[in-house]
Every structure is written in structure tokens, then in C-alpha cells.
């Protein structure tokens, strides 16, 4: 056998497990919930920051911007970790990439909502 054929034989075949229509629907609904929840949490944080700090300039806002994002990330993580089971999202099957996804969405939504409120 040649070296190329040996490499091909070593590659495992990936089994594709077909999902039932009910599993597909549950997965779709769960994905929508994981997208909408960060939007509401971010809008809430944007309103708090708007009313607490006003125009985000001058003496009233003396926090560096990355502290604001860090605060939003940390607090929203715990809010989502506690809230997701109540809205039907299976938190026990969440992996690191899933948490990074929802936190990325939270920060982006926060940035967009806060920018809209400041303008």
C-alpha cells in the first residue's frame, strides 16, 4: 500500500444520526430562545447604562469601555445560566462554544442598543 492509501484508511467515517422532526423543531425553538434572550438582557443593560451614566462622556462616565463590557458579560452569564432552564433551554448540554456564542451576542446587542440610545 502506498502512504496515501494508508492515510485514507486511518480516517474514521462520521456517522450521521438523523434527527426526528420533533427533535429538529425543539432544536430550532431552542436556537431562537438562545438568540432572543441575549437581546432582551442587552436591551435591559443598555437602558440601565443610559439612565445611570447619561451621555457616556465627561465626569459622569469615568469607567473604561472594557470594564463596561466585562461587567455585562459576567452578569449576563449568570442571568442566562439561571434563566435558560425556566424558558426551556437545556443548559446541561451547553458547551464552551455555546456560551461564547450567547455572550458574543449579548455584547454585540448591548453595543448596538446602547449606541442607539446614546444617539
ABEGO torsion letter per residue (X at the ends): XBAAAAAAAABBBBBBBBBBAAAAAAAAAAAAAAAAAAAAAAAAAAAAAAAAAEAGBEAABABBAAAAAAAAAAAAAAAAAAAAAAAGBBAAABBAAAAAAAAAAAAAAAAAAAAAAAX
